[in-house]
Amino acid sequence: MKNIFYFFFAISIFLGCKKTTQNTDFKTESKINPLTYAKAISWEKDENSLKIIQNKHTQSIAKSKIPLQKIILLSSSAIGYLEGIDALSQVQGVFDADWCYSPKLHQMIANGEIEDLGKSAAPDIEKILTLKPDAVLTYTQPQQAKLFQLLENQGINVIYLDEYNETTPLGKAEYLKLYGELFGKENLADSLFSKIEKNYKALKNSVVNSSKPRVFTNTMRGDIWYMSGGESFVAQYLSDAGANYIWSNDTHLGNINLSFEEVYQKAEDADFWLNAGDFTSLQNLEKAYKNHKFFKAFQNAQVYSFTKKVNEKGANDYFETGNIRVDWVLNDLIKIFHPEKAQNHDFQFYQKLQ
């Protein structure tokens, strides 16, 4: 499960409780939120509710429930956004805590401020109902449809936040604005996003005229190499970091299923190998699939992955803080490809496999 979690850049877990004081007035006029980068979601609000539109599905949250005071988390990716707007104290309980990286969240669990609700595969329905949360934050997962319907029937909002559907890093980060709406912290969210956007654009511009090293991504899994698609947010990161992604002309939003031979034919002499799963050493990468060693990037020890901040359970901060601090991720990548442009930057998420 951990390897799948790393590889597909997916997500999984959690949210909670307490009152906020910033921007709690709910505007009475109808308002459609203008988003610049996020394309998979939008929202509008009127005098009665906040409506979230995603995947052609509309969720309606009553005005009286906003800002959210008490939440349960079924998505670890939400943690980064909550920490970004200082709303982690609203979390009552969290499922699958082992999949969460946040040291602050684990400390709150240890202090009894947040309840560890166990595995989401076998949820304690009575416990959820006892906590009486305003909402459960999750991602779209059809296998939990019955649970979510039961919670909705009990008046508990189930809010789906699928930021992984975005195809640009800034699109993922822009979900901060929706979290700001949900928790009454619009100004804080807007301010943080503006800072991230400004940093990201400046970093991107700093390498526009740099040479572009050839790069490929990911690893063999069984008989398939799941290469990042040319229209994915990974490909956008690499382009913005001043790299020449070998599959940039591909039109897939997700991954491309390739054979080893197909990858080797195009990437044998690539300069860099990025996102090598959850491996932390070249030895383990070769052990997983012996032919990995034949790439020039492997032989030159130019293999990197987002494994710098991983706890003892395997939870990774790249999927939490990395969701919003896309400027830090970009700076990591620029330090890899163009170290002269990032001399004062310390890696936040990436590290070289030794």
PEDA-V397784 format. One record per residue. N is the residue number from 1. SS is DSSP state (helix for helix, strand for strand, loop for the rest). PHI is phi in whole degrees, -180 to 180 (999 if undefined). Layout:
# PEDA-V397784
n = {N,N}
ss = {SS,SS}
phi = {PHI,PHI}
This chain:
# PEDA-V397784
n = {1,2,3,4,5,6,7,8,9,10,11,12,13,14,15,16,17,18,19,20,21,22,23,24,25,26,27,28,29,30,31,32,33,34,35,36,37,38,39,40,41,42,43,44,45,46,47,48,49,50,51,52,53,54,55,56,57,58,59,60,61,62,63,64,65,66,67,68,69,70,71,72,73,74,75,76,77,78,79,80,81,82,83,84,85,86,87,88,89,90,91,92,93,94,95,96,97,98,99,100,101,102,103,104,105,106,107,108,109,110,111,112,113,114,115,116,117,118,119,120,121,122,123,124,125,126,127,128,129,130,131,132,133,134,135,136,137,138,139,140,141,142,143,144,145,146,147,148,149,150,151,152,153,154,155,156,157,158,159,160,161,162,163,164,165,166,167,168,169,170,171,172,173,174,175,176,177,178,179,180,181,182,183,184,185,186,187,188,189,190,191,192,193,194,195,196,197,198,199,200,201,202,203,204,205,206,207,208,209,210,211,212,213,214,215,216,217,218,219,220,221,222,223,224,225,226,227,228,229,230,231,232,233,234,235,236,237,238,239,240,241,242,243,244,245,246,247,248,249,250,251,252,253,254,255,256,257,258,259,260,261,262,263,264,265,266,267,268,269,270,271,272,273,274,275,276,277,278,279,280,281,282,283,284,285,286,287,288,289,290,291,292,293,294,295,296,297,298,299,300,301,302,303,304,305,306,307,308,309,310,311,312,313,314,315,316,317,318,319,320,321,322,323,324,325,326,327,328,329,330,331,332,333,334,335,336,337,338,339,340,341,342,343,344,345,346,347,348,349,350,351,352,353,354}
ss = {loop,helix,helix,helix,helix,helix,helix,loop,loop,loop,loop,loop,strand,loop,strand,strand,strand,loop,loop,loop,loop,loop,loop,loop,loop,loop,loop,loop,loop,loop,strand,strand,loop,loop,loop,loop,loop,loop,loop,loop,strand,strand,strand,strand,strand,loop,loop,loop,strand,strand,strand,strand,strand,strand,loop,loop,strand,strand,strand,strand,strand,strand,helix,helix,helix,loop,loop,loop,loop,strand,strand,strand,strand,strand,loop,loop,helix,helix,helix,helix,helix,helix,helix,helix,loop,loop,loop,helix,helix,helix,strand,strand,strand,strand,loop,loop,helix,helix,helix,loop,loop,loop,helix,helix,helix,helix,helix,helix,helix,helix,loop,loop,loop,loop,strand,strand,loop,loop,loop,helix,helix,helix,loop,loop,helix,helix,helix,helix,helix,helix,helix,loop,loop,loop,strand,strand,strand,strand,loop,loop,loop,helix,helix,helix,helix,helix,helix,helix,helix,helix,helix,helix,helix,loop,loop,loop,strand,strand,strand,strand,loop,loop,helix,helix,helix,loop,loop,loop,helix,helix,helix,helix,helix,loop,loop,helix,helix,helix,helix,helix,helix,helix,loop,loop,loop,helix,helix,helix,helix,helix,helix,helix,helix,helix,helix,helix,helix,helix,helix,helix,helix,helix,helix,helix,helix,helix,loop,loop,loop,loop,loop,loop,strand,strand,strand,strand,strand,loop,loop,strand,strand,loop,loop,strand,strand,strand,strand,strand,loop,loop,loop,loop,helix,helix,helix,helix,helix,helix,helix,helix,loop,loop,strand,strand,strand,loop,loop,loop,loop,loop,loop,loop,loop,loop,strand,strand,strand,strand,loop,helix,helix,helix,helix,helix,helix,helix,helix,loop,loop,loop,loop,strand,strand,strand,loop,loop,loop,loop,loop,loop,loop,helix,helix,helix,helix,helix,helix,helix,loop,helix,helix,helix,helix,helix,loop,helix,helix,helix,helix,loop,loop,loop,strand,strand,strand,loop,loop,loop,loop,strand,loop,loop,loop,loop,loop,strand,helix,helix,helix,loop,helix,helix,helix,helix,loop,helix,helix,helix,helix,helix,helix,helix,helix,helix,helix,helix,helix,loop,helix,helix,helix,loop,loop,loop,loop,loop,loop,loop,loop,loop,strand,strand,loop,loop}
phi = {999,-63,-63,-62,-58,-62,-67,-88,52,-90,-159,180,160,177,-167,-165,-141,135,-91,-104,-122,-91,53,-88,-74,-100,-56,-88,-78,-69,-143,-100,-73,-84,-110,-89,-115,-71,-114,-93,-149,-154,-153,-145,-140,-134,-71,-110,-160,-108,-111,-104,-109,-152,53,62,-118,-111,-107,-115,-117,-62,-53,-67,-92,-113,-74,-63,-107,-137,-136,-120,-103,-125,-153,-68,-65,-68,-61,-60,-67,-64,-66,-62,-107,57,-123,-65,-69,-83,-80,-89,-153,-141,-93,52,-60,-63,-87,-99,-91,-43,-60,-64,-63,-66,-67,-67,-65,-61,-82,82,-81,-126,-93,-80,-94,80,-87,-70,-69,-136,-70,-88,-60,-61,-66,-62,-66,-66,-70,52,-72,-70,-159,-113,-95,-148,-124,-63,-146,-56,-67,-106,-58,-66,-62,-65,-66,-61,-65,-61,-64,-93,83,-99,-67,-108,-109,-94,-126,-104,-64,-68,-78,-72,-106,-132,-59,-66,-64,-65,-65,-68,-62,-51,-64,-69,-61,-60,-63,-68,-112,67,-128,-60,-64,-63,-64,-63,-65,-66,-64,-60,-64,-62,-60,-62,-61,-61,-64,-65,-64,-59,-66,-69,-118,-57,-100,-83,-63,-117,-67,-82,-135,-135,-134,67,-144,-71,-131,68,-100,-126,-103,-88,-76,-63,-67,-69,-106,-82,-68,-64,-61,-65,-55,-64,-63,-67,-87,80,-116,-103,-75,-61,-102,-65,-84,-69,-111,-79,-82,-103,-98,-108,-87,-126,-87,-59,-61,-65,-70,-63,-59,-97,-115,-51,-107,-62,-77,-135,-124,-113,58,-80,57,-100,-74,-119,-146,-65,-61,-69,-65,-70,-63,-68,-159,-60,-75,-56,-70,-84,-77,-59,-63,-67,-64,-94,55,-114,-116,-132,-147,-88,-118,-70,-115,-127,-87,-66,-90,97,-71,-126,-70,-58,-90,-116,-60,-63,-68,-103,-88,-67,-68,-67,-61,-61,-65,-58,-66,-65,-64,-71,-82,-137,-56,-67,-90,-137,-64,-99,-101,-98,-55,-99,-127,-92,-153,-81,-76,-103}
